[in-house]
Amino acid sequence: MEKFFIELLNMGLTATWVVLAVLAVRGLCHKAPRSLVVALWGLVGLRLVCPFVMESVLSLIPSAEIVSPDILLAEQPKIHTGVTMLNSTVNPLLSEYFAPGYSVLGTPTPGASANPMQIIAFVAAVIWIVGMGLMFTYSLTSYLWLRHKVKVSLCYRDNIYICDSIATPFVFGVIKPRIYVPSGMEEEQMNCVIAHESAHLNRKDHWWKTLAFFLLSVYWFQPLLWISYLLFSKDIERACDERVVREMEPEDRKWYAEALVSCSLQKRRMFACPLAFGEVGVKNRVKSVLNYKKPAFWIVAVTIVAGLAVAVCFLTNPKPDPDELTELQGISVIGGADGPTATLVGEERYELPEYRKGSNEKGLYVFIWQLGAGAYSCGVMEKRETGYTTEELWSMKSLRMEDARSAVESYGYPREAVTIVPFSMPYSSYMVPVEDPVKYREELEALFWEE
C-alpha cells in the first residue's frame, strides 16, 4: 500500500507542473474560446491517469520521480525534485530526522525495527484512503439527496423535466442524463436555460465533470487540483455560454443574461457533479455574454500552439542522466568468499554465485537488509536458477527476524538448505561497506539462528 501511495504521490506532484503550465496559458490567452481552455484541462487529467509516460529531451518536468520507493528503506532518505536548491534544503533535514535508527520525531532509537519513513508512508497512505472515502461518500450522498429532490417531476418534452422542489436548472445523470428546470420560469428564460443545458449534453460535460471530480477525490491531497477543478467548472460553463450566444441576437443575449442572474439569486445546495445553469462565476459570465465577440483567428491559433507545446513539454518525462541512473538503480549483493556476488544495473537480473544457484538445489534464500544499528528487515524466497529481478525482490514482504524464522520453519527445509544473503542498496541500507564480507555474513547467520 505504501509503494502504491508513493507512486500516486509522484503522479500528483508531476501533474503540478502541467497545472501551472495550463494556468499560464489560460491567463495569457484569456480571450481564447473557452472550449480550447477546457481541452487544456484535459492535459492535466491525462497526466493524472497515465502511469507510463514517454521520455523526451523536450520535457520540462524537472523530475519524474520526486519520491523514490527506495526511501522506505533508505539510510539517508532523499527526494529528487530536479531543483538543486530545494533538494539541498530538504534532504539534510530528511537525513537528520528520518534516517533508520531514529524515531519519527528525530530521537535516536538504535533498536528500532522499522524505518521512520516506512511509518510515515503507512500513516500517510491511511490518511489518503480515509480522505478519498470521505470524498466518495460526499458524492454519493449528494447524488442520493438530489435524486430524492427530483423524484416528483413532470416531463416537459423529451429528456426535459419540470420540478417544483428545485430552485435552479441543471443536468442530472451520467448514463441517461436529464435536464431539470424549476417550475414558474418565463418562456424566454426557459428557452435560454434549455439551450444552455442542451449544450452541456452535446459537449458531454456531464461525463467530463464526473471524471474530474473522481480524479479530485483520488488526488484530494494536491491543493492545486482543487483550484483546477473550480476553474475547470467555470470554463465548461463559459464554453456552453459561448456555444449558445454566438448564434443569438443582442436582444436574446439580454434574456440569457437575465436568466443567469435570476438562477444565481436562488438559494441552493452545492453539489459534487450536477451541471447547474447559474452555478459558478455568474458575474463574469454575464459580462461575457453581453460583450461576446467571435475570437480572432490568431488568438485561436496561438492557443492551439500553446496547448501543443504544453502537451509535448509536460506530458513527457525527462530522459534520466546515465550517472544518476546507475546511482539509483545499481544494487550490489555482498557475501561469499569471492567478494561481491552480483551487480544489477537497469533491468538486468540478479545472478547469484554458482554454488548458490545449482539447478537441482532446493531451499531458501533469506535476504537481510540492515536498517540501523541492531535493526534488520528480511525477505524469504525459494532458491531458483534464474535469479531475481528488481521488482521481485522489492515485492518481498519486509519481515522482522523472528517472523522470517517462522516463515523458514513453515517451508520445512532443513537448515543446510537455507542460505543467508546480506545485501545493501544505495539510499536503502544503513550498512556501510564491510571489510570482511564473509565474517559479516557469518555474524548475520548467527543472529538469524539465535546462536
TORPA-504375 format. One line per field, with one value per residue (C-alpha): x, y, z; residue in three letters. Coordinates in pm, 1 decimal, padded with zeros to 6 digits, always signed. Example, Ala and Ser with C-alpha at 12.3 -4.5 7.8 and 13.67 -1.06 7.14 Angstrom:
REM residues 2
east	(+01230.0, +01367.0);
north	(-00450.0, -00106.0);
up	(+00780.0, +00714.0);
rest	(Ala, Ser);
***
This chain:
REM residues 451
east	(+00000.0, +00282.7, +00455.3, +00129.4, +00072.7, +00425.4, +00359.7, +00033.5, +00210.0, +00467.8, +00193.6, +00018.6, +00341.0, +00443.3, +00091.2, +00165.0, +00383.0, +00106.0, -00141.1, +00099.0, +00153.8, -00221.5, -00279.6, -00013.2, -00169.3, -00517.4, -00405.5, -00219.1, -00493.6, -00788.6, -00969.9, -00943.3, -01256.3, -01337.7, -01372.0, -00997.1, -00923.3, -01135.7, -00926.9, -00613.7, -00752.0, -00774.8, -00393.3, -00390.2, -00627.0, -00406.4, -00105.7, -00300.7, -00431.8, -00130.7, +00117.0, +00353.5, +00477.2, +00715.6, +01057.2, +01164.6, +01454.8, +01191.7, +01034.8, +01029.2, +00934.2, +01231.1, +01191.9, +00957.9, +01012.1, +01039.5, +00994.5, +01158.4, +01015.1, +01370.0, +01306.7, +01117.6, +01444.1, +01694.9, +01986.1, +01975.3, +01622.9, +01630.5, +01390.5, +01480.8, +01279.8, +01511.7, +01557.0, +01902.1, +01819.9, +01511.2, +01697.9, +01981.7, +01729.8, +01502.5, +01736.6, +01963.9, +01652.1, +01525.4, +01861.8, +01885.8, +01537.5, +01407.6, +01708.8, +01698.5, +01779.1, +01571.0, +01208.4, +00974.7, +01049.9, +01423.5, +01502.9, +01780.6, +01633.8, +01909.7, +01689.1, +01401.1, +01263.8, +01106.9, +01239.9, +01075.7, +00994.5, +00801.2, +00590.3, +00531.2, +00439.4, +00196.9, +00024.5, +00007.0, -00144.0, -00410.5, -00497.1, -00518.7, -00762.3, -00977.9, -00987.4, -01074.6, -01352.3, -01496.3, -01494.2, -01675.9, -01922.3, -02000.0, -02052.9, -02284.8, -02480.6, -02526.0, -02641.9, -02899.3, -03025.8, -03068.9, -03231.9, -03486.0, -03546.3, -03634.1, -03830.3, -04153.8, -04122.3, -04322.4, -04189.9, -04186.9, -04057.9, -03801.1, -03546.4, -03652.4, -03841.5, -04006.1, -03972.3, -04129.0, -03867.8, -03559.6, -03453.5, -03208.5, -03190.1, -02924.4, -02826.0, -02854.2, -02732.9, -02440.5, -02574.9, -02919.4, -02890.2, -03194.6, -03241.8, -03436.8, -03577.7, -03769.0, -04136.6, -04261.8, -03992.2, -04085.7, -04084.4, -03789.6, -03579.6, -03687.9, -03563.3, -03227.1, -03185.8, -03275.1, -03032.4, -02752.6, -02813.6, -02850.9, -02509.2, -02370.8, -02512.6, -02382.2, -02034.8, -02056.7, -01976.7, -02173.3, -01906.4, -01605.6, -01711.6, -01784.1, -01439.3, -01281.2, -01448.4, -01332.9, -00971.6, -01010.0, -01132.4, -00827.4, -00578.2, -00754.7, -00419.8, -00299.0, -00404.3, -00356.8, -00607.4, -00881.8, -00808.6, -00801.0, -01140.3, -01301.0, -01153.6, -01247.0, -01609.4, -01611.5, -01459.2, -01711.4, -01995.8, -01846.6, -01781.2, -02152.0, -02245.1, -02029.3, -02175.7, -02529.4, -02489.2, -02272.8, -02589.7, -02806.6, -02916.8, -02829.7, -03188.2, -03180.0, -02846.5, -03013.4, -03272.4, -02990.3, -02806.5, -03126.0, -03179.0, -02826.4, -02885.4, -03226.6, -03099.1, -02792.5, -03006.9, -03191.7, -03071.7, -02934.1, -02712.5, -02366.4, -02346.7, -02047.1, -02122.0, -02450.8, -02415.3, -02624.1, -02714.0, -02619.5, -02365.4, -02031.6, -01877.6, -02210.4, -02083.9, -01808.5, -02038.8, -02297.1, -02027.7, -01900.2, -02249.9, -02337.7, -01998.8, -01939.3, -01730.9, -01600.8, -01229.5, -00979.2, -00812.5, -00467.1, -00590.2, -00724.3, -00400.2, -00179.3, -00387.5, -00366.9, +00010.8, +00049.5, -00159.5, +00055.3, +00366.8, +00226.8, +00146.5, +00496.1, +00685.9, +00473.9, +00315.2, +00659.8, +00928.6, +01289.2, +01546.0, +01741.0, +02104.2, +02320.1, +02520.9, +02205.0, +02051.8, +02349.8, +02347.6, +01978.2, +01936.2, +02269.4, +02234.7, +02524.8, +02483.1, +02761.3, +02865.1, +03073.7, +03445.6, +03463.2, +03362.1, +03062.2, +02837.9, +02633.9, +02563.2, +02238.0, +02204.0, +01880.5, +01673.1, +01944.1, +01872.4, +02038.3, +02290.3, +02387.9, +02715.4, +02724.0, +02728.1, +02405.7, +02207.1, +02258.4, +01980.3, +01897.7, +01933.9, +01625.6, +01599.9, +01553.2, +01734.4, +01689.9, +01775.6, +01865.0, +01878.6, +02039.3, +01818.8, +02004.2, +02217.2, +02051.3, +01757.4, +01700.9, +01443.9, +01421.4, +01270.8, +01235.3, +01245.1, +01276.4, +01601.1, +01594.6, +01844.4, +01724.8, +01783.4, +01555.7, +01450.2, +01436.3, +01057.5, +01058.9, +01294.6, +01105.9, +00782.0, +00909.8, +00727.4, +00954.2, +00979.4, +01134.5, +01396.8, +01154.9, +00888.4, +01141.7, +01246.1, +00883.2, +00845.2, +01153.6, +01016.4, +00684.1, +00859.5, +01000.9, +01350.5, +01647.3, +01882.0, +02151.0, +01919.8, +01877.1, +02131.4, +02163.6, +02221.2, +02309.2, +02282.4, +02270.9, +02109.8, +02211.2, +01986.3, +01829.0, +02050.9, +02216.3, +02500.5, +02828.5, +03082.3, +03231.2, +03595.8, +03525.3, +03205.4, +03246.5, +03265.4, +02967.6, +02759.0, +02858.5, +02753.5, +02413.2, +02373.0, +02444.1, +02199.0, +01929.6, +01960.6, +01992.5, +02324.8);
north	(+00000.0, +00240.1, +00188.3, +00242.1, +00564.9, +00682.5, +00617.3, +00810.3, +01089.4, +01118.5, +01134.9, +01409.2, +01605.7, +01587.6, +01697.0, +02020.5, +02135.9, +02066.5, +02265.1, +02561.0, +02548.8, +02539.2, +02828.9, +03030.9, +02962.9, +03029.3, +03368.0, +03473.8, +03355.5, +03485.0, +03586.7, +03239.5, +03024.6, +02852.0, +02519.4, +02529.6, +02615.3, +02319.3, +02097.8, +02224.1, +02095.2, +01756.2, +01752.5, +01764.5, +01468.3, +01270.3, +01326.9, +01203.4, +00881.8, +00766.3, +00567.9, +00520.8, +00833.9, +00868.7, +01022.7, +01323.5, +01565.9, +01841.1, +01759.9, +02047.7, +01825.1, +01862.5, +01511.9, +01225.2, +01051.2, +01302.6, +01041.9, +00709.6, +00387.9, +00328.7, +00597.9, +00342.7, +00163.6, +00441.8, +00502.1, +00865.9, +00948.9, +01180.5, +01337.2, +01420.3, +01723.7, +01820.4, +02157.8, +02167.0, +02437.7, +02254.1, +01922.9, +02080.2, +02233.8, +01934.0, +01634.9, +01725.8, +01752.3, +01414.8, +01250.5, +01408.4, +01332.7, +01035.5, +00808.0, +00446.4, +00428.7, +00737.5, +00780.7, +00994.6, +01276.1, +01254.3, +01074.9, +00812.3, +00461.1, +00212.6, -00092.5, +00025.9, -00246.5, -00009.9, +00272.5, +00608.0, +00664.9, +00336.8, +00457.0, +00796.3, +00638.4, +00397.8, +00673.8, +00896.2, +00611.0, +00551.3, +00923.3, +00926.1, +00632.2, +00794.8, +01125.8, +00952.6, +00764.0, +01090.7, +01244.5, +00948.9, +00943.1, +01312.1, +01249.2, +00954.9, +01144.8, +01443.6, +01214.2, +01036.6, +01364.2, +01525.7, +01214.6, +01235.8, +01605.6, +01539.4, +01220.9, +01408.0, +01594.0, +01646.9, +01567.9, +01888.0, +01722.8, +01459.4, +01449.7, +01785.3, +01778.9, +02049.4, +02013.8, +02217.7, +02129.0, +02279.8, +02642.2, +02629.2, +02426.6, +02157.6, +01839.0, +01526.7, +01177.8, +01020.6, +00728.8, +00873.6, +01241.6, +01461.9, +01836.7, +01960.0, +02313.4, +02478.6, +02548.1, +02902.3, +03017.6, +03258.9, +03116.8, +03328.7, +03223.5, +02863.3, +02862.9, +03008.0, +02753.1, +02458.9, +02578.3, +02602.1, +02261.9, +02100.7, +02242.0, +02066.6, +01736.1, +01784.6, +01855.2, +01554.1, +01781.4, +01553.9, +01288.8, +01516.3, +01684.2, +01346.7, +01224.1, +01545.5, +01501.4, +01138.4, +01246.3, +01518.5, +01254.7, +01036.9, +01325.0, +01527.3, +01592.8, +01803.1, +02167.6, +02284.3, +02025.6, +02187.0, +02516.1, +02333.2, +02173.9, +02508.5, +02677.4, +02379.3, +02410.9, +02780.0, +02714.3, +02449.6, +02686.3, +02968.0, +02728.8, +02644.1, +03012.2, +03088.9, +02798.9, +02927.6, +03305.9, +03308.4, +03244.0, +03487.4, +03838.4, +04113.8, +04115.2, +03740.4, +03774.5, +04011.2, +03743.5, +03494.0, +03725.1, +03785.5, +03409.7, +03373.9, +03641.2, +03503.9, +03149.0, +03262.9, +03452.4, +03136.1, +02961.4, +02616.9, +02347.3, +02287.2, +01951.2, +01746.3, +01683.5, +01828.7, +02099.1, +02387.9, +02678.1, +02960.0, +02762.5, +02945.3, +03273.9, +03436.1, +03795.4, +03730.1, +03510.9, +03789.3, +04030.9, +03774.4, +03706.1, +04073.8, +04160.9, +03842.5, +03872.3, +03592.0, +03538.7, +03643.6, +03367.3, +03449.3, +03408.4, +03063.0, +02969.1, +03087.9, +02895.9, +02574.6, +02608.3, +02680.1, +02372.9, +02152.6, +02290.8, +02209.3, +01854.4, +01794.9, +01954.1, +01842.5, +01511.6, +01357.2, +01272.6, +01391.3, +01139.6, +01021.4, +01115.0, +00797.5, +00868.3, +00919.7, +00601.0, +00395.5, +00557.1, +00493.2, +00150.4, -00015.2, -00286.7, -00485.2, -00805.5, -00891.8, -01220.2, -01519.8, -01583.8, -01432.7, -01086.2, -00905.8, -01169.4, -00967.5, -00625.5, -00505.3, -00200.0, -00120.0, -00427.1, -00696.1, -00987.9, -01081.1, -01357.1, -01547.6, -01746.5, -02097.5, -02265.5, -02084.1, -02144.1, -02505.9, -02631.3, -02921.0, -02731.4, -02689.4, -02446.1, -02084.8, -01756.5, -01521.4, -01170.8, -00935.7, -00557.2, -00378.9, -00075.0, +00061.8, -00033.4, -00356.1, -00315.8, -00554.2, -00636.2, -00977.9, -01135.0, -01505.2, -01650.3, -02004.3, -02076.2, -02095.1, -02098.4, -01791.2, -01534.1, -01244.5, -00914.3, -00583.3, -00597.4, -00946.3, -00851.5, -00531.7, -00727.6, -00936.1, -00865.4, -00691.9, -00925.7, -00898.6, -01157.0, -01363.4, -01353.4, -01459.9, -01753.8, -01857.9, -01832.1, -02050.7, -02312.2, -02316.5, -02418.0, -02731.0, -02711.4, -02822.9, -02557.1, -02666.8, -02564.7, -02210.8, -01950.0, -01608.1, -01331.3, -00991.1, -00712.4, -00334.4, -00083.1, +00278.4, +00505.1, +00189.4, +00049.1, +00154.6, -00087.0, +00067.1, -00133.5, -00402.0, -00502.1, -00872.7, -00979.8, -01342.9, -01250.3, -01016.1, -01293.2, -01532.2, -01273.4, -01238.0, -01614.3, -01642.1, -01358.4, -01511.6, -01857.0, -01701.9, -01864.3);
up	(+00000.0, +00086.0, -00250.3, -00438.4, -00244.8, -00329.9, -00699.7, -00675.1, -00487.7, -00766.4, -01031.3, -00834.3, -00787.6, -01153.8, -01251.6, -01061.7, -01350.0, -01601.9, -01388.5, -01369.2, -01746.1, -01814.7, -01573.0, -01758.0, -02099.5, -01960.9, -01827.6, -02140.5, -02377.1, -02175.2, -02494.3, -02644.8, -02688.1, -02359.0, -02540.8, -02610.8, -02247.7, -02135.2, -02364.8, -02186.7, -01856.4, -02026.7, -02035.3, -01655.2, -01646.5, -01884.3, -01662.1, -01359.6, -01516.1, -01721.5, -01507.2, -01803.1, -01979.6, -02274.5, -02224.0, -02426.5, -02444.2, -02475.6, -02139.0, -01890.8, -01595.6, -01354.3, -01209.7, -01296.8, -00962.1, -00681.0, -00406.8, -00486.1, -00336.7, -00209.3, +00050.9, +00263.1, +00347.8, +00290.3, +00524.3, +00417.5, +00290.7, -00008.9, -00255.4, -00614.0, -00721.2, -01003.7, -00832.6, -00671.2, -00418.7, -00296.2, -00271.2, -00073.8, +00168.2, +00228.0, +00204.9, +00500.9, +00720.5, +00599.9, +00667.5, +01012.8, +01144.8, +00945.4, +00896.9, +01023.8, +01392.7, +01470.0, +01564.3, +01353.9, +01599.2, +01537.6, +01864.5, +01837.2, +01872.4, +01780.6, +01839.8, +01625.3, +01398.7, +01144.1, +00932.0, +01024.6, +00656.9, +00650.0, +00942.9, +00782.0, +00446.9, +00614.8, +00812.4, +00502.5, +00298.6, +00564.8, +00575.6, +00194.0, +00194.0, +00462.6, +00273.9, -00051.8, +00125.4, +00258.8, -00088.9, -00242.3, +00048.0, -00007.3, -00379.9, -00318.3, -00052.7, -00286.3, -00565.5, -00349.3, -00197.8, -00538.7, -00679.9, -00399.2, -00478.2, -00842.6, -00775.8, -00836.5, -01168.8, -01487.5, -01833.8, -02041.4, -02357.8, -02448.9, -02160.9, -02011.6, -01679.8, -01467.3, -01090.1, -00807.0, -00544.5, -00713.2, -00742.8, -01032.6, -01357.2, -01402.1, -01582.8, -01369.8, -01456.7, -01640.6, -01845.8, -01923.8, -01829.4, -01789.4, -01783.7, -01480.6, -01465.6, -01180.7, -01231.2, -01283.5, -01527.8, -01804.8, -02154.8, -02273.6, -01974.0, -02018.4, -02378.7, -02273.3, -01994.1, -02216.7, -02485.5, -02228.0, -02067.9, -02410.5, -02499.2, -02190.2, -02311.1, -02665.4, -02527.8, -02288.9, -01994.5, -01762.1, -01829.9, -01805.5, -01482.4, -01320.7, -01423.9, -01293.8, -00955.4, -00942.4, -01001.6, -00739.2, -00493.3, -00560.7, -00550.8, -00281.0, -00108.7, -00407.0, -00337.6, -00697.6, -00819.6, -00608.3, -00782.9, -01116.5, -01051.3, -00967.8, -01275.9, -01493.1, -01370.9, -01462.1, -01803.1, -01907.1, -01812.0, -02017.6, -02305.7, -02311.6, -02285.0, -02589.1, -02783.0, -02723.2, -02755.4, -03067.5, -03272.1, -03071.8, -03150.0, -02894.9, -02760.1, -02699.7, -02517.8, -02270.7, -02194.3, -02149.9, -01907.9, -01710.2, -01684.1, -01545.3, -01281.6, -01189.5, -01135.9, -00942.2, -00690.5, -00588.4, -00274.9, -00343.2, -00202.7, -00355.1, -00529.1, -00634.3, -01002.2, -01142.0, -01407.5, -01276.1, -01505.5, -01266.4, -01063.9, -01082.3, -01198.9, -01282.6, -01278.2, -01533.6, -01739.7, -01769.0, -01888.8, -02139.4, -02272.6, -02321.9, -02476.9, -02673.2, -02988.9, -03204.0, -03117.6, -03381.2, -03581.3, -03444.4, -03085.2, -03167.6, -03346.4, -03059.3, -02806.6, -03009.3, -03049.9, -02677.9, -02595.7, -02818.2, -02652.0, -02308.3, -02423.7, -02563.5, -02273.6, -01976.6, -02079.2, -02124.0, -01870.6, -01890.2, -02005.0, -01698.3, -01659.1, -01703.7, -01388.2, -01183.3, -01326.8, -01214.7, -00872.0, -00809.4, -00971.7, -00907.7, -00645.3, -00504.1, -00307.5, -00064.0, +00090.9, -00007.7, -00031.6, -00379.6, -00256.4, -00409.8, -00558.4, -00808.3, -00952.7, -01107.8, -01330.6, -01510.3, -01596.6, -01569.2, -01338.0, -01012.8, -01079.6, -00765.8, -00748.3, -00892.1, -00552.4, -00466.4, -00782.1, -00871.0, -01095.1, -00865.1, -00537.4, -00323.7, -00036.5, +00065.3, +00043.5, +00339.5, +00215.8, +00501.3, +00493.5, +00785.8, +00851.4, +01150.2, +01447.8, +01561.2, +01320.7, +01030.3, +00764.3, +00598.8, +00290.7, +00223.5, -00130.9, -00262.6, -00445.6, -00822.7, -01104.4, -01292.2, -01017.3, -00929.0, -01085.0, -00901.6, -00892.1, -00742.5, -00462.5, -00386.3, -00376.2, -00085.9, +00237.0, +00490.8, +00788.2, +01129.5, +01220.5, +01429.3, +01155.7, +00893.0, +01112.7, +01141.2, +00762.0, +00710.6, +00950.5, +00764.6, +00440.2, +00609.0, +00455.9, +00669.6, +00795.0, +00548.3, +00260.4, +00393.0, +00275.5, +00439.2, +00180.5, +00328.4, +00073.9, +00050.8, -00183.5, -00246.9, -00036.7, +00104.9, +00376.2, +00697.1, +00630.6, +00515.2, +00310.1, +00531.4, +00541.4, +00571.3, +00386.9, +00493.4, +00861.6, +00828.0, +00671.2, +00949.1, +01208.6, +01041.0, +01023.9, +01396.3, +01464.8, +01245.0, +01402.4, +01752.3, +01820.8);
rest	(Met, Glu, Lys, Phe, Phe, Ile, Glu, Leu, Leu, Asn, Met, Gly, Leu, Thr, Ala, Thr, Trp, Val, Val, Leu, Ala, Val, Leu, Ala, Val, Arg, Gly, Leu, Cys, His, Lys, Ala, Pro, Arg, Ser, Leu, Val, Val, Ala, Leu, Trp, Gly, Leu, Val, Gly, Leu, Arg, Leu, Val, Cys, Pro, Phe, Val, Met, Glu, Ser, Val, Leu, Ser, Leu, Ile, Pro, Ser, Ala, Glu, Ile, Val, Ser, Pro, Asp, Ile, Leu, Leu, Ala, Glu, Gln, Pro, Lys, Ile, His, Thr, Gly, Val, Thr, Met, Leu, Asn, Ser, Thr, Val, Asn, Pro, Leu, Leu, Ser, Glu, Tyr, Phe, Ala, Pro, Gly, Tyr, Ser, Val, Leu, Gly, Thr, Pro, Thr, Pro, Gly, Ala, Ser, Ala, Asn, Pro, Met, Gln, Ile, Ile, Ala, Phe, Val, Ala, Ala, Val, Ile, Trp, Ile, Val, Gly, Met, Gly, Leu, Met, Phe, Thr, Tyr, Ser, Leu, Thr, Ser, Tyr, Leu, Trp, Leu, Arg, His, Lys, Val, Lys, Val, Ser, Leu, Cys, Tyr, Arg, Asp, Asn, Ile, Tyr, Ile, Cys, Asp, Ser, Ile, Ala, Thr, Pro, Phe, Val, Phe, Gly, Val, Ile, Lys, Pro, Arg, Ile, Tyr, Val, Pro, Ser, Gly, Met, Glu, Glu, Glu, Gln, Met, Asn, Cys, Val, Ile, Ala, His, Glu, Ser, Ala, His, Leu, Asn, Arg, Lys, Asp, His, Trp, Trp, Lys, Thr, Leu, Ala, Phe, Phe, Leu, Leu, Ser, Val, Tyr, Trp, Phe, Gln, Pro, Leu, Leu, Trp, Ile, Ser, Tyr, Leu, Leu, Phe, Ser, Lys, Asp, Ile, Glu, Arg, Ala, Cys, Asp, Glu, Arg, Val, Val, Arg, Glu, Met, Glu, Pro, Glu, Asp, Arg, Lys, Trp, Tyr, Ala, Glu, Ala, Leu, Val, Ser, Cys, Ser, Leu, Gln, Lys, Arg, Arg, Met, Phe, Ala, Cys, Pro, Leu, Ala, Phe, Gly, Glu, Val, Gly, Val, Lys, Asn, Arg, Val, Lys, Ser, Val, Leu, Asn, Tyr, Lys, Lys, Pro, Ala, Phe, Trp, Ile, Val, Ala, Val, Thr, Ile, Val, Ala, Gly, Leu, Ala, Val, Ala, Val, Cys, Phe, Leu, Thr, Asn, Pro, Lys, Pro, Asp, Pro, Asp, Glu, Leu, Thr, Glu, Leu, Gln, Gly, Ile, Ser, Val, Ile, Gly, Gly, Ala, Asp, Gly, Pro, Thr, Ala, Thr, Leu, Val, Gly, Glu, Glu, Arg, Tyr, Glu, Leu, Pro, Glu, Tyr, Arg, Lys, Gly, Ser, Asn, Glu, Lys, Gly, Leu, Tyr, Val, Phe, Ile, Trp, Gln, Leu, Gly, Ala, Gly, Ala, Tyr, Ser, Cys, Gly, Val, Met, Glu, Lys, Arg, Glu, Thr, Gly, Tyr, Thr, Thr, Glu, Glu, Leu, Trp, Ser, Met, Lys, Ser, Leu, Arg, Met, Glu, Asp, Ala, Arg, Ser, Ala, Val, Glu, Ser, Tyr, Gly, Tyr, Pro, Arg, Glu, Ala, Val, Thr, Ile, Val, Pro, Phe, Ser, Met, Pro, Tyr, Ser, Ser, Tyr, Met, Val, Pro, Val, Glu, Asp, Pro, Val, Lys, Tyr, Arg, Glu, Glu, Leu, Glu, Ala, Leu, Phe, Trp, Glu, Glu);
***
